[in-house]
Amino acid sequence: MEKQKNSVGRRKEAVTRVFVSRGTGGITVNDKDFKEYFKLVYLQNQVTRPLHTVDAADKFDIKINAAGGGVKGQAEAAMLGIARVLVELNPEFRPALKAAGLLKRDPRSVERKKFGKKKARRSYQFSKR
């Protein structure tokens, strides 16, 4: 058996560490099955998207440690981490994953709150009288 490869995926405040080894296609997130961890189907689809893009859904066992952020951010971070690991395992996967936009880190995050404002942009309500 070849050595286990790993990578990091990030999105908003979420960070995932992805460990990939040859196997039968099992995906675990924080020691739970990924379908149990990500209950919504579209989040499950996002996690498996890089594997389906390169037709490798049943060739690797994936273990993910997810921390921080929310469930959606963790799913998107896992998607990036899996895509990065697949490129590390086989450089021939790169064009397909890049074309699908799976190797980009989404830079959007929450804007900080400004002083004199209620939130980042929302002002306090004006009262004329």
C-alpha positions as CSV (number, residue, x, y, z in Angstrom):
1,M,0.0,0.0,0.0
2,E,1.3,3.4,-0.9
3,K,1.8,6.2,1.6
4,Q,-1.1,8.3,2.7
5,K,-1.3,11.8,1.2
6,N,-2.8,14.8,3.0
7,S,-3.8,18.4,2.3
8,V,-5.6,21.4,3.8
9,G,-8.8,23.1,2.6
10,R,-10.1,26.4,3.9
11,R,-13.3,28.4,3.5
12,K,-14.5,31.4,5.6
13,E,-13.5,30.3,9.2
14,A,-13.6,26.5,8.4
15,V,-10.4,24.5,8.1
16,T,-10.3,20.8,7.0
17,R,-7.4,18.4,6.9
18,V,-7.9,15.7,4.3
19,F,-6.1,12.4,4.4
20,V,-6.4,10.1,1.4
21,S,-5.2,6.5,0.9
22,R,-6.1,3.8,-1.6
23,G,-9.3,2.0,-0.7
24,T,-12.9,1.4,-1.5
25,G,-14.5,4.9,-1.5
26,G,-15.3,5.4,2.2
27,I,-15.4,9.1,3.4
28,T,-15.4,9.9,7.1
29,V,-15.6,13.4,8.7
30,N,-14.6,13.7,12.3
31,D,-15.0,9.9,12.8
32,K,-18.5,9.9,11.4
33,D,-19.7,8.8,7.9
34,F,-19.9,12.0,5.7
35,K,-23.6,11.4,5.0
36,E,-24.3,11.4,8.7
37,Y,-22.1,14.6,9.3
38,F,-23.4,16.5,6.2
39,K,-27.1,15.8,6.4
40,L,-28.1,18.0,3.4
41,V,-27.7,16.2,0.1
42,Y,-26.2,19.2,-1.7
43,L,-23.4,19.4,0.9
44,Q,-22.8,15.7,0.4
45,N,-22.6,16.3,-3.4
46,Q,-20.1,19.1,-2.9
47,V,-17.8,16.9,-0.8
48,T,-17.8,14.2,-3.5
49,R,-17.7,16.5,-6.5
50,P,-13.9,16.4,-7.0
51,L,-14.0,12.6,-6.9
52,H,-16.8,12.4,-9.5
53,T,-15.0,15.0,-11.7
54,V,-12.1,12.6,-12.1
55,D,-14.1,9.3,-11.9
56,A,-12.3,8.2,-8.7
57,A,-15.2,7.9,-6.3
58,D,-14.5,4.2,-5.4
59,K,-10.7,4.2,-5.6
60,F,-9.8,6.1,-2.4
61,D,-10.6,6.1,1.3
62,I,-10.8,9.7,2.7
63,K,-10.6,10.8,6.3
64,I,-11.4,14.5,7.0
65,N,-10.8,16.5,10.2
66,A,-13.1,19.6,10.1
67,A,-12.9,22.5,12.5
68,G,-14.3,26.0,12.7
69,G,-17.0,27.8,10.8
70,G,-20.3,26.2,9.9
71,V,-21.4,23.1,8.1
72,K,-21.5,24.7,4.6
73,G,-18.0,26.2,5.0
74,Q,-16.7,22.9,6.2
75,A,-18.2,21.1,3.2
76,E,-16.6,23.6,0.8
77,A,-13.3,23.4,2.6
78,A,-13.4,19.6,2.3
79,M,-14.1,19.9,-1.4
80,L,-11.0,22.1,-1.9
81,G,-8.8,19.8,0.3
82,I,-9.9,16.7,-1.6
83,A,-9.2,18.3,-5.0
84,R,-5.7,19.4,-3.8
85,V,-4.9,15.9,-2.6
86,L,-6.1,14.3,-5.9
87,V,-3.7,16.6,-7.8
88,E,-0.9,15.6,-5.5
89,L,-1.6,11.9,-6.0
90,N,-2.0,12.2,-9.8
91,P,-1.0,15.4,-11.7
92,E,-3.1,14.2,-14.7
93,F,-6.2,15.1,-12.7
94,R,-5.3,18.8,-12.6
95,P,-6.8,20.0,-15.9
96,A,-10.2,18.4,-15.2
97,L,-10.3,19.8,-11.6
98,K,-9.1,23.2,-12.7
99,A,-11.7,23.4,-15.5
100,A,-14.4,22.6,-12.9
101,G,-13.1,25.4,-10.7
102,L,-12.3,23.1,-7.8
103,L,-8.7,24.2,-7.2
104,K,-9.7,27.8,-6.3
105,R,-9.9,29.0,-2.7
106,D,-13.0,31.1,-2.3
107,P,-11.6,34.4,-0.7
108,R,-15.0,35.7,0.5
109,S,-15.3,36.0,4.2
110,V,-17.3,38.1,6.7
111,E,-16.6,41.8,6.6
112,R,-15.6,43.3,10.0
113,K,-17.9,45.5,12.1
114,K,-17.1,49.2,11.9
115,F,-17.3,51.6,14.8
116,G,-20.4,53.8,14.9
117,K,-22.4,51.2,13.0
118,K,-24.6,48.3,14.1
119,K,-22.9,45.7,11.8
120,A,-20.4,46.0,9.0
121,R,-22.6,48.4,6.9
122,R,-25.9,48.6,8.7
123,S,-26.4,51.9,10.6
124,Y,-28.5,52.6,13.6
125,Q,-32.1,53.6,12.8
126,F,-32.5,57.3,12.3
127,S,-35.3,59.0,14.2
128,K,-36.4,62.4,13.1
129,R,-38.5,63.1,16.2
